[in-house]
C-alpha cells in the first residue's frame, strides 16, 4: 500500500497515519514519511525518544537540497535531481519501520524555494517507487506532492472529525488532490462515536467516500498509539479501515 494522509491540524491525522503504519509493519517493511511541520509521527509510532532526538528534517539541509537541484536560487534547476542516497542518509529504522522526516521549506528570507521543493518532491517520488508499503503524513497544503508522485499513490486519505473547520478543510484538500490528478480519495472519520456524528460527516463531504470511522478513544498514549486499552480500541477501528482500503484502492 502507498498511502498519503492529510487533514486539518488537530483532527488526529498523525494518529491515523501512525496506526496504519504499525498495522502494515506487522506484515513487512514500511517506509513512514513525516511531511508535516509538527514532526510528531515518530513519537506516535512509539520509536524511543533517544532515537528521535537527533533526527533532522531533510528540508533543513537547504544548501544540500539546492545543490542537488543545481541552483542556488532563482535560476534554472533540475526537476529530477539524484536523491536516492539521501533516503539512506536521513532515515532511521525501528523494526520493520523506516522513518524519514522531510519537514517543509520556509519561504521567508530564503529567496526562491523552487529548487529546494523540487528536490523534496523528487525525494518523495523516489520513496514511492521503493518496494514495500509507504505512509506519508502530509500537511494540509500538500506541498510535497507533485503529479508524478500522486499518480503512484494507491489512495489519498483525508482525516476529518465532526467539526465545521475540519470538514471545510477536507473539501479544500479534495480540491487540491483533484488538481494533482489523484482519483482515489477517501475520508476517515475520526472521533465519530455516534450515528449522528457519522451522518454529519457523510452529508458534509457529499460524494467523497468515507472509508471508515474511528471512535473517540480518550487516553491514547503520547508515545505509541496502540499502547493500553484505548490504543487497542484504536487498532481495531483502523484494522477495519485498512481492510476496506484493500478492497477499494
Buried (B, 14 or more C-beta within 10 A) or exposed (E): BBBBBBBBBEBBBBBBBBBBBBBBBEEEBBBBBBBBBEBBBBBBBBBEEEEBEEBEBBBBBBEBBBBBBBBEBEEEBBBEBEBEEBBEEBBBEBEBBBBBBBBBBEEEEEEBBBBBBBBBBBBBBBBBEBEBBBBBBBBBEBBBBBEBBBEEBBBBBBBBBBBEEBBEBBBEBBEBBEEBEBEBBBBBBBBBBEEEBBEBBBEBBEEBEBBBBBBBBEEBBEBBBBBBEBBEBBBEBBBEBBEBBEEEB
